[in-house]
């Protein structure tokens, strides 16, 4: 009886354990999966009285910036030497000023010099052969000239012997000359004829020799030209072992040291001419009429309080940035003392029209293309809905631009929060996470 009661108790315990397990599983399945919220940055809609002379933030860039890369590979065995502040010579580094044509770095030359010397030796041998073959050709031409002179003498002697032989024939026919004299005249004529033929053969032989020498000169000259081309080809990589500065400027970046193994195309330096710099800033399309080429703007930097730099608008980009639909404007500024440096942030003032009354403004990077209107604009407004930060896409109408902001004539109110960073990853009506 006790065993039976114990078995029932055990079964009840097992059943209770199973119920607990199933309940836990069901509870875990019914628990909602937490969604990762998109982090965004926001800014409040503000009122702007549009005071005359709007300020923009701009970034300084060099007038010219060049990446220097090696054309040939090898080990870097030399860098330009610069005197440091301690008076000792050291390798060139970032911030050092450079002069056009200066050798900033050099790849080991020995391998390229061997090939160049071999090419020079072969070219020298080929040139010597050209000299010899030309001498032989000139010798053949001289022989032809001498043989032609001998041929002329032989032909003159033949003509005299022919006339003597014709007279002897006439005299012998009239029995006015002895047979011996007649035979002598005939013999002289035949000998003169033989000399002429021999002289002509000599001329033909020397002319053939000269033609052969001329062909040989052409062949050897072609080989010499090819050898000279090889010299030039091997001289190019030898010359390219030196990496030279293409401008007067400053070293912005250095990527190599002595002993670095580089290949063709390896970047070694970034250099820039900062004697003149550009301040680049973005404006909305409604501000473009104020951006006239040649206009003089005043530029200031927080690093140099009280110092103003003057520059001219030299470029207004023809197309807007597809991300924020703003247009880049370049202001060129003389920088003979090199106080303005690349990537420095400066501010500048642009004269604008006076607004009639205060207007709501939002940052330019908060403005998006409208969803259902190809020519319209919109912003994401973040509001608190039941303790959750919800993004709502709202169509807006834009007005005048004021520096890095733009007026909104309809769609938002002062104090509302609009997304400035992360809007491309947000959908209408989703919960977001506002970050500082």
C-alpha positions as CSV (number, residue, x, y, z in Angstrom):
1,X,0.0,0.0,0.0
2,X,2.8,2.4,0.9
3,X,4.6,1.5,-2.4
4,X,1.4,2.3,-4.4
5,X,1.1,5.7,-2.6
6,X,4.7,6.5,-3.3
7,X,4.3,5.7,-7.0
8,X,1.3,8.1,-7.3
9,X,3.3,10.9,-5.6
10,X,6.2,10.4,-8.0
11,X,4.0,10.5,-11.0
12,X,2.4,13.7,-9.7
13,X,5.9,15.3,-9.3
14,X,6.9,14.3,-12.8
15,X,3.7,15.7,-14.3
16,X,4.1,19.0,-12.4
17,X,7.7,19.3,-13.7
18,X,6.5,18.8,-17.2
19,X,3.9,21.5,-16.8
20,X,6.5,23.9,-15.5
21,X,8.8,23.2,-18.5
22,X,6.0,23.6,-21.1
23,X,4.9,26.8,-19.5
24,X,8.4,28.2,-19.6
25,X,8.8,27.3,-23.3
26,X,5.4,28.9,-24.1
27,X,6.4,32.0,-22.2
28,X,9.8,32.2,-24.0
29,X,8.0,31.8,-27.4
30,X,5.5,34.5,-26.6
31,X,8.1,37.0,-25.5
32,X,8.6,39.6,-28.3
33,X,12.0,39.9,-30.0
34,X,13.6,43.2,-29.2
35,X,14.2,45.4,-32.3
36,X,17.5,47.2,-32.7
37,X,16.8,50.9,-32.9
38,X,18.4,53.1,-35.5
39,X,20.7,55.7,-33.8
40,X,20.1,59.2,-35.0
41,X,21.2,62.7,-34.2
42,X,18.7,65.5,-34.0
43,X,18.5,69.3,-34.0
44,X,15.8,71.7,-32.9
45,X,14.0,73.9,-35.4
46,X,15.1,77.4,-34.6
47,X,14.0,80.9,-35.4
48,X,16.4,83.0,-37.5
49,X,16.1,86.7,-37.9
50,X,18.3,86.4,-41.1
51,X,20.6,89.2,-40.1
52,X,22.5,90.6,-43.0
53,X,25.8,88.7,-43.6
54,X,25.2,84.9,-43.0
55,X,28.1,82.8,-41.7
56,X,29.2,79.5,-43.1
57,X,31.6,76.9,-42.0
58,X,34.2,75.9,-44.5
59,X,37.1,73.4,-44.9
60,X,40.5,74.5,-46.1
61,X,42.0,72.4,-48.9
62,X,45.3,73.0,-50.8
63,X,45.3,74.7,-54.2
64,X,47.1,71.6,-55.5
65,X,47.5,68.2,-53.8
66,X,49.5,65.3,-55.4
67,X,50.1,61.7,-54.5
68,X,53.6,60.7,-55.3
69,X,54.2,57.0,-56.2
70,X,57.2,55.0,-57.4
71,X,57.3,54.0,-61.1
72,X,59.8,51.1,-60.4
73,X,60.2,48.7,-57.5
74,X,63.0,48.0,-55.1
75,X,64.3,48.8,-51.7
76,X,64.3,52.5,-50.6
77,X,67.9,53.3,-49.8
78,X,67.8,57.1,-49.6
79,X,65.4,59.9,-48.4
80,X,65.9,63.6,-48.7
81,X,67.9,65.0,-45.8
82,X,66.4,68.0,-43.9
83,X,68.0,70.0,-41.0
84,X,65.9,69.5,-37.9
85,X,65.4,72.0,-35.1
86,X,68.4,70.6,-33.3
87,X,70.6,71.5,-36.2
88,X,71.2,67.8,-37.2
89,X,70.3,66.3,-40.5
90,X,67.3,63.9,-40.6
91,X,65.0,62.2,-43.1
92,X,62.2,64.3,-44.6
93,X,58.9,64.0,-42.7
94,X,55.4,65.4,-42.6
95,X,55.3,69.1,-42.4
96,X,58.6,69.7,-44.1
97,X,58.7,72.2,-47.0
98,X,60.0,70.9,-50.3
99,X,61.2,72.5,-53.6
100,X,60.2,71.4,-57.1
101,X,62.7,68.9,-58.5
102,X,64.0,67.8,-55.1
103,X,64.7,64.0,-54.8
104,X,62.5,63.0,-51.9
105,X,63.3,59.3,-52.1
106,X,65.4,56.9,-54.2
107,X,65.1,53.2,-54.9
108,X,68.4,51.2,-55.0
109,X,69.9,51.8,-58.4
110,X,72.3,48.8,-58.8
111,X,69.9,46.5,-60.6
112,X,68.9,49.1,-63.1
113,X,72.5,50.4,-63.6
114,X,73.6,46.9,-64.6
115,X,71.0,46.8,-67.4
116,X,71.8,50.3,-68.4
117,X,75.5,49.6,-68.7
118,X,74.9,46.4,-70.7
119,X,72.7,48.3,-73.1
120,X,75.4,51.1,-73.4
121,X,78.1,48.5,-74.1
122,X,76.0,46.9,-76.8
123,X,75.2,50.2,-78.3
124,X,78.9,51.2,-78.4
125,X,79.8,47.9,-80.2
126,X,77.0,48.5,-82.7
127,X,78.2,52.1,-83.3
128,X,81.8,50.8,-83.9
129,X,80.5,48.3,-86.4
130,X,78.7,51.2,-88.1
131,X,81.9,53.1,-88.3
132,X,83.8,50.1,-89.8
133,X,81.1,49.4,-92.4
134,X,81.0,53.0,-93.4
135,X,84.7,53.0,-93.9
136,X,84.5,49.9,-96.1
137,X,81.7,51.6,-98.1
138,X,83.9,54.7,-98.6
139,X,86.8,52.5,-99.6
140,X,84.6,50.8,-102.2
141,X,83.5,54.2,-103.5
142,X,87.1,55.4,-103.8
143,X,88.0,52.2,-105.7
144,X,85.1,52.8,-108.1
145,X,86.4,56.3,-108.8
146,X,89.9,55.1,-109.4
147,X,88.7,52.3,-111.7
148,X,86.5,54.6,-113.7
149,X,89.5,56.9,-114.2
150,X,91.5,53.8,-115.5
151,X,88.5,52.9,-117.7
152,X,88.5,56.4,-119.2
153,X,92.3,56.1,-120.0
154,X,91.7,52.6,-121.5
155,X,88.8,53.8,-123.7
156,X,91.0,56.8,-124.9
157,X,93.8,54.3,-125.7
158,X,91.3,52.1,-127.5
159,X,90.0,54.9,-129.6
160,X,93.6,55.8,-130.7
161,X,94.4,52.1,-131.4
162,X,91.2,51.8,-133.4
163,X,92.1,54.8,-135.6
164,X,95.6,53.5,-136.1
165,X,94.3,50.1,-137.0
166,X,91.8,51.5,-139.5
167,X,94.6,53.6,-141.2
168,X,96.9,50.5,-141.2
169,X,94.1,48.5,-142.9
170,X,93.8,51.1,-145.6
171,X,97.6,51.4,-146.1
172,X,98.0,47.6,-146.1
173,X,95.2,47.3,-148.7
174,X,97.0,49.8,-151.0
175,X,100.3,47.9,-150.4
176,X,101.6,51.0,-148.7
177,X,102.4,49.3,-145.4
178,X,104.3,46.2,-144.6
179,X,102.6,43.1,-143.1
180,X,104.6,43.5,-139.9
181,X,103.5,47.1,-139.3
182,X,99.9,46.0,-140.1
183,X,100.1,43.2,-137.6
184,X,101.5,45.6,-135.0
185,X,98.6,48.0,-135.4
186,X,96.1,45.1,-135.1
187,X,97.8,43.8,-132.0
188,X,97.7,47.3,-130.4
189,X,94.0,47.5,-131.1
190,X,93.2,44.1,-129.6
191,X,95.3,44.8,-126.5
192,X,93.5,48.2,-126.0
193,X,90.1,46.5,-126.4
194,X,91.1,43.9,-123.8
195,X,92.2,46.6,-121.4
196,X,88.8,48.4,-121.8
197,X,86.9,45.2,-121.0
198,X,89.1,44.5,-118.0
199,X,88.6,48.1,-116.7
200,X,84.8,47.8,-117.2
201,X,84.7,44.5,-115.3
202,X,86.7,46.1,-112.5
203,X,84.3,49.0,-112.3
204,X,81.3,46.6,-112.2
205,X,82.9,44.5,-109.5
206,X,83.7,47.5,-107.3
207,X,80.2,48.9,-107.8
208,X,78.7,45.5,-106.6
209,X,81.1,45.6,-103.7
210,X,80.0,49.2,-102.9
211,X,76.3,48.2,-103.1
212,X,77.0,45.3,-100.7
213,X,78.8,47.6,-98.3
214,X,75.9,50.1,-98.5
215,X,73.4,47.4,-97.6
216,X,75.7,46.3,-94.8
217,X,75.8,49.9,-93.5
218,X,72.0,50.0,-93.5
219,X,71.7,46.7,-91.6
220,X,74.3,47.7,-89.0
221,X,72.9,51.2,-88.7
222,X,69.5,49.6,-87.9
223,X,71.0,47.5,-85.3
224,X,72.8,50.5,-83.8
225,X,69.5,52.4,-83.7
226,X,67.9,49.5,-81.9
227,X,70.7,49.4,-79.4
228,X,70.3,53.1,-78.8
229,X,66.6,52.6,-78.2
230,X,67.4,49.9,-75.6
231,X,69.8,52.4,-73.9
232,X,66.9,54.9,-73.7
233,X,64.5,52.2,-72.4
234,X,66.9,51.1,-69.7
235,X,67.7,54.8,-68.8
236,X,64.0,55.5,-68.0
237,X,63.7,53.1,-65.1
238,X,67.1,54.1,-63.9
239,X,65.9,57.7,-63.9
240,X,62.6,56.7,-62.2
241,X,64.5,55.3,-59.2
242,X,64.5,58.9,-58.0
243,X,61.1,60.2,-56.8
244,X,61.1,64.0,-57.3
245,X,58.9,66.7,-56.0
246,X,56.6,68.1,-58.7
247,X,56.0,71.4,-56.9
248,X,57.0,73.8,-54.2
249,X,55.0,72.9,-51.2
250,X,54.8,70.9,-48.0
251,X,54.7,67.1,-47.2
252,X,51.3,66.2,-45.9
253,X,51.8,62.4,-45.7
254,X,54.8,60.1,-45.7
255,X,54.3,56.3,-46.2
256,X,57.8,54.9,-46.5
257,X,61.1,54.7,-44.7
258,X,64.6,53.6,-45.6
259,X,64.6,49.9,-46.3
260,X,61.0,49.8,-47.3
261,X,60.4,47.4,-50.2
262,X,58.2,49.2,-52.8
263,X,56.7,48.1,-56.1
264,X,55.5,50.1,-59.0
265,X,52.6,52.3,-58.0
266,X,53.4,52.3,-54.2
267,X,52.4,55.6,-52.7
268,X,55.3,57.3,-50.9
269,X,54.2,60.9,-50.2
270,X,51.3,63.2,-50.4
271,X,52.5,66.8,-51.1
272,X,50.6,70.0,-51.6
273,X,51.1,73.6,-52.7
274,X,49.5,75.7,-49.9
275,X,50.8,79.1,-51.1
276,X,47.2,79.5,-52.1
277,X,44.3,77.6,-50.5
278,X,40.6,77.1,-51.0
279,X,37.8,77.3,-48.5
280,X,35.0,74.9,-49.5
281,X,31.5,75.2,-48.1
282,X,28.0,74.0,-49.0
283,X,24.9,76.1,-49.7
284,X,21.4,75.3,-50.6
285,X,20.0,76.0,-54.1
286,X,18.1,79.0,-52.9
287,X,21.4,80.7,-51.9
288,X,23.1,80.2,-55.3
289,X,22.1,83.7,-56.6
290,X,24.3,85.2,-53.8
291,X,27.3,83.1,-54.9
292,X,28.8,85.1,-57.7
293,X,32.2,84.4,-59.2
294,X,34.7,87.0,-58.2
295,X,32.8,88.1,-55.1
296,X,35.2,88.9,-52.2
297,X,34.5,87.1,-48.9
298,X,36.1,87.5,-45.4
299,X,37.4,84.3,-43.8
300,X,38.2,83.8,-40.1
301,X,39.6,81.0,-38.0
302,X,39.1,80.3,-34.3
303,X,42.8,79.4,-34.1
304,X,43.7,83.0,-35.0
305,X,41.3,85.3,-33.3
306,X,41.0,88.8,-34.8
307,X,42.8,87.8,-38.0
308,X,40.8,88.0,-41.2
309,X,41.7,86.5,-44.6
310,X,40.3,87.8,-47.9
311,X,39.4,85.5,-50.8
312,X,37.4,85.4,-54.0
313,X,34.7,83.0,-55.0
314,X,36.4,81.0,-57.8
315,X,34.1,78.1,-58.3
316,X,30.4,77.1,-57.8
317,X,29.9,73.4,-58.4
318,X,27.3,72.9,-61.2
319,X,25.6,69.8,-59.5
320,X,24.3,69.3,-56.0
321,X,25.5,66.7,-53.7
322,X,23.0,63.8,-54.1
323,X,23.0,63.1,-50.3
324,X,22.0,66.5,-49.0
325,X,21.2,68.5,-52.3
326,X,23.7,71.3,-51.4
327,X,26.1,72.9,-53.8
328,X,29.8,73.3,-53.0
329,X,31.4,76.7,-53.3
330,X,35.1,77.4,-53.4
331,X,36.8,80.5,-52.2
332,X,40.5,81.0,-53.2
333,X,42.6,82.7,-50.5
334,X,46.3,83.8,-50.8
335,X,48.3,82.1,-48.1
336,X,51.9,83.3,-48.5
337,X,52.6,82.9,-44.8
338,X,51.1,79.4,-44.7
339,X,48.9,80.2,-41.7
340,X,45.9,78.4,-43.2
341,X,46.5,74.7,-43.3
342,X,44.7,71.8,-45.0
343,X,41.6,70.5,-43.3
344,X,41.4,73.5,-41.0
345,X,37.8,74.7,-40.2
346,X,37.2,78.3,-40.9
347,X,34.1,80.5,-41.0
348,X,33.1,83.1,-43.6
349,X,30.4,85.6,-44.1
350,X,28.2,86.0,-47.2
351,X,26.0,89.1,-47.6
352,X,22.4,88.0,-48.1
353,X,19.1,89.8,-48.5
354,X,17.3,91.1,-45.3
355,X,14.4,88.9,-44.2
356,X,11.1,90.6,-43.4
357,X,10.5,88.6,-40.2
358,X,12.0,85.7,-38.2
359,X,11.7,82.3,-39.8
360,X,11.9,78.7,-38.8
361,X,15.2,77.2,-40.0
362,X,16.6,73.6,-40.1
363,X,20.1,72.4,-40.9
364,X,20.7,71.7,-44.5
365,X,21.6,68.1,-43.8
366,X,18.1,67.5,-42.3
367,X,16.4,68.1,-45.7
368,X,15.4,65.1,-47.8
369,X,13.6,64.7,-51.1
370,X,9.8,64.3,-50.6
371,X,8.5,60.8,-50.9
372,X,5.6,61.5,-53.2
373,X,6.7,64.7,-54.9
374,X,9.8,64.7,-57.1
375,X,10.2,68.5,-56.7
376,X,9.3,68.7,-53.0
377,X,11.3,68.4,-49.8
378,X,10.7,66.7,-46.4
379,X,12.3,66.2,-43.0
380,X,12.0,63.5,-40.4
381,X,10.5,64.9,-37.2
382,X,11.1,63.0,-33.9
383,X,8.4,63.2,-31.3
384,X,7.7,61.4,-28.0
385,X,4.8,59.0,-28.4
386,X,4.1,57.0,-25.3
387,X,7.6,57.1,-24.1
388,X,9.0,56.1,-27.4
389,X,10.9,58.3,-29.9
390,X,9.1,58.0,-33.2
391,X,10.3,59.4,-36.6
392,X,7.6,60.9,-38.8
393,X,8.3,62.0,-42.4
394,X,6.8,65.4,-42.9
395,X,6.7,67.4,-46.2
396,X,8.0,71.0,-45.9
397,X,8.3,74.1,-48.0
398,X,11.8,75.7,-48.1
399,X,12.6,79.3,-48.2
400,X,15.8,81.3,-48.1
401,X,19.2,79.8,-47.1
402,X,21.0,81.2,-44.1
403,X,24.5,79.9,-43.9
404,X,24.4,76.1,-43.2
405,X,20.6,76.3,-42.5
406,X,17.6,76.8,-44.7
407,X,14.3,78.5,-43.8
408,X,11.1,76.3,-43.7
409,X,8.0,78.3,-44.5
410,X,5.6,75.4,-43.8
411,X,5.7,71.9,-42.3
412,X,7.5,72.3,-39.0
413,X,7.4,74.6,-35.9
414,X,10.1,76.1,-33.8
415,X,11.3,73.7,-31.1
416,X,10.5,70.5,-32.9
417,X,13.3,68.0,-33.4
418,X,14.5,67.0,-36.9
419,X,16.9,64.2,-37.8
420,X,20.2,65.5,-39.1
421,X,22.3,62.3,-39.1
422,X,21.0,58.8,-39.9
423,X,17.9,59.9,-41.9
424,X,18.8,57.6,-44.8
425,X,18.4,54.6,-42.5
426,X,15.0,55.6,-41.0
427,X,11.5,54.7,-42.2
428,X,8.4,56.7,-41.6
429,X,6.8,55.7,-38.2
430,X,9.6,53.7,-36.8
431,X,11.1,54.0,-33.3
432,X,14.6,55.6,-33.3
433,X,17.3,56.1,-30.7
434,X,18.4,59.7,-30.2
435,X,22.1,59.9,-29.6
436,X,24.2,63.0,-28.6
